[in-house]
């Protein structure tokens, strides 16, 4: 019990204490929230099985679970549905991505009222879609005109939403000017030093752009989003854009930490200029269209990722399956296809398997069953670890460990 508590605290050392406390609280909500918050622990416990060691190398997002798929606006201003988190991206056996996704299905769908048998059926549906997609050797994408089921419903809901709607949700009007809404749920106040730091960065960044006035910073706040990354230095930035108040834009500036997955690999990883470059490059390779404003930047000598702010609620509302398994099966099929498309699209890049190797792997019959067995083991381990974590947290052991090892300056 103490080992898990100390291990989690050590991994999170140095993070912003206020947001780290939110992370630890979220992780108590259930095994799925715990799985999301402990990617590092998942890969440390991954079995040394042939299906995980001998599959083709691919560029993976590293932290693939069903809530890391969502809609986003591309740099072509169109809306897509895709994998949207690449913080843990690295070059790894392609089955590492799949086993984490399947584990999330087994762990996370229980809260939706999905039975174990139905969750297993969803896993088989996902694997069948993944292998069938690999065999085509063709990378495609999902946008509004091609989306179906609950994904289509999500993109249809977003069709009528204007940028000003997001501004109204995240900001308040003071006369003709906007300021960020500090609600304690999505945004927290910054210190004077943090404001000066981000303002200086944005001023310098603006000078490198064709339209510097577009990037003039109006306000900044600490952003609350995700689970695994909570506590890392992260900001939501309100900028002038096309003019105040309704032409303003929101940006997300997030510190890039080393991949928790890569440390468990023995293959050679590329020599990136920074951790932010790693994240941005793999995202560029994997998605059909990159997110708006996406780029790797440096802030006071540390790597950060800059992009358009993407609302965390732009995900498929899986609770809307309404007891109809085919609705969930279609979503899982889409997510598995997107996973295969990302690996095909990035195939042959800096050591990853070429498309012909991925096609051949998708044609093999034996490994999918073995992978599901491992996902079941991982799901059981995640549930056991969550219960241990909650006991440690309740007993004060974990809290004590957090104070001594997990707190740090922002």
Order of alpha helices (4+ residues) and beta strands (2+ residues): alpha-beta-alpha-alpha-alpha-alpha-beta-beta-beta-beta-alpha-alpha-beta-alpha-alpha-beta-beta-beta-alpha-beta-beta-beta-alpha-beta-beta-alpha-alpha-alpha-alpha-beta
